[in-house]
Amino acid sequence: MTHEHINPPRHEALDHEYMHTHGIPHAHDHGHTHSHEHTKAVLNRLSRAIGHLQSVKSMVEEGRDCSEVLVQIAAVRAAIDKTGKLILQDHLKHCIVDAAMEGDQQAIDDLCEAIDKYMK
């Protein structure tokens, strides 16, 4: 275990983000804990998608063919969608199962709202 895990940042918002980033279970306002099995995989996928998107930006700056740019944008969108799917699966298997067992209707309502926004 690194020193970083023993003494996480002290600012409340950073603590919360730190816990999410490092897959540390923690409570939210809705009472259940978040334990994410695939945090590292999600972060890796996001990093690759960011790198790919930066490449697409360079293509535009270089004046590359529009159809090539569109194909690459489609690839970035697919990568983001797959990342969202992984996050949703992780949330359902862990957080929502815990929330349902605890009778936490707010967590389920929050998920429904998030799905509505994600699927627009």
KAURHU-V480271 format. One record per residue. N is the residue number from 0. RES is the residue in three letters. SS is DSSP state (~ for helix, > for strand, _ for the rest). NEAR is the number of other ideal C-beta (glycine too) atoms within 8 Angstrom. Layout:
n:N res:RES ss:SS near:NEAR
n:N res:RES ss:SS near:NEAR
This chain:
n:0 res:MET ss:_ near:3
n:1 res:THR ss:_ near:5
n:2 res:HIS ss:~ near:5
n:3 res:GLU ss:~ near:6
n:4 res:HIS ss:~ near:7
n:5 res:ILE ss:~ near:6
n:6 res:ASN ss:_ near:4
n:7 res:PRO ss:_ near:10
n:8 res:PRO ss:_ near:6
n:9 res:ARG ss:_ near:5
n:10 res:HIS ss:_ near:6
n:11 res:GLU ss:~ near:5
n:12 res:ALA ss:~ near:6
n:13 res:LEU ss:~ near:10
n:14 res:ASP ss:~ near:11
n:15 res:HIS ss:~ near:9
n:16 res:GLU ss:~ near:8
n:17 res:TYR ss:~ near:11
n:18 res:MET ss:~ near:12
n:19 res:HIS ss:~ near:11
n:20 res:THR ss:~ near:8
n:21 res:HIS ss:_ near:9
n:22 res:GLY ss:_ near:9
n:23 res:ILE ss:_ near:7
n:24 res:PRO ss:_ near:6
n:25 res:HIS ss:_ near:8
n:26 res:ALA ss:> near:5
n:27 res:HIS ss:_ near:8
n:28 res:ASP ss:_ near:4
n:29 res:HIS ss:_ near:9
n:30 res:GLY ss:_ near:10
n:31 res:HIS ss:_ near:12
n:32 res:THR ss:> near:8
n:33 res:HIS ss:_ near:11
n:34 res:SER ss:_ near:9
n:35 res:HIS ss:_ near:11
n:36 res:GLU ss:_ near:8
n:37 res:HIS ss:_ near:10
n:38 res:THR ss:~ near:11
n:39 res:LYS ss:~ near:7
n:40 res:ALA ss:~ near:8
n:41 res:VAL ss:~ near:13
n:42 res:LEU ss:~ near:9
n:43 res:ASN ss:~ near:8
n:44 res:ARG ss:~ near:12
n:45 res:LEU ss:~ near:9
n:46 res:SER ss:~ near:8
n:47 res:ARG ss:~ near:9
n:48 res:ALA ss:~ near:12
n:49 res:ILE ss:~ near:8
n:50 res:GLY ss:~ near:8
n:51 res:HIS ss:~ near:12
n:52 res:LEU ss:~ near:9
n:53 res:GLN ss:~ near:8
n:54 res:SER ss:~ near:9
n:55 res:VAL ss:~ near:12
n:56 res:LYS ss:~ near:8
n:57 res:SER ss:~ near:8
n:58 res:MET ss:~ near:11
n:59 res:VAL ss:~ near:9
n:60 res:GLU ss:~ near:6
n:61 res:GLU ss:_ near:6
n:62 res:GLY ss:_ near:4
n:63 res:ARG ss:_ near:8
n:64 res:ASP ss:_ near:5
n:65 res:CYS ss:~ near:6
n:66 res:SER ss:~ near:6
n:67 res:GLU ss:~ near:9
n:68 res:VAL ss:~ near:12
n:69 res:LEU ss:~ near:8
n:70 res:VAL ss:~ near:8
n:71 res:GLN ss:~ near:12
n:72 res:ILE ss:~ near:9
n:73 res:ALA ss:~ near:8
n:74 res:ALA ss:~ near:9
n:75 res:VAL ss:~ near:12
n:76 res:ARG ss:~ near:8
n:77 res:ALA ss:~ near:8
n:78 res:ALA ss:~ near:12
n:79 res:ILE ss:~ near:9
n:80 res:ASP ss:~ near:8
n:81 res:LYS ss:~ near:9
n:82 res:THR ss:~ near:12
n:83 res:GLY ss:~ near:9
n:84 res:LYS ss:~ near:8
n:85 res:LEU ss:~ near:12
n:86 res:ILE ss:~ near:10
n:87 res:LEU ss:~ near:10
n:88 res:GLN ss:~ near:9
n:89 res:ASP ss:~ near:13
n:90 res:HIS ss:~ near:11
n:91 res:LEU ss:~ near:10
n:92 res:LYS ss:~ near:8
n:93 res:HIS ss:~ near:12
n:94 res:CYS ss:~ near:13
n:95 res:ILE ss:~ near:12
n:96 res:VAL ss:~ near:9
n:97 res:ASP ss:~ near:12
n:98 res:ALA ss:~ near:13
n:99 res:ALA ss:~ near:9
n:100 res:MET ss:~ near:6
n:101 res:GLU ss:_ near:8
n:102 res:GLY ss:_ near:5
n:103 res:ASP ss:_ near:12
n:104 res:GLN ss:~ near:6
n:105 res:GLN ss:~ near:9
n:106 res:ALA ss:~ near:14
n:107 res:ILE ss:~ near:11
n:108 res:ASP ss:~ near:8
n:109 res:ASP ss:~ near:9
n:110 res:LEU ss:~ near:11
n:111 res:CYS ss:~ near:8
n:112 res:GLU ss:~ near:8
n:113 res:ALA ss:~ near:8
n:114 res:ILE ss:~ near:9
n:115 res:ASP ss:~ near:8
n:116 res:LYS ss:~ near:7
n:117 res:TYR ss:~ near:8
n:118 res:MET ss:_ near:5
n:119 res:LYS ss:_ near:4
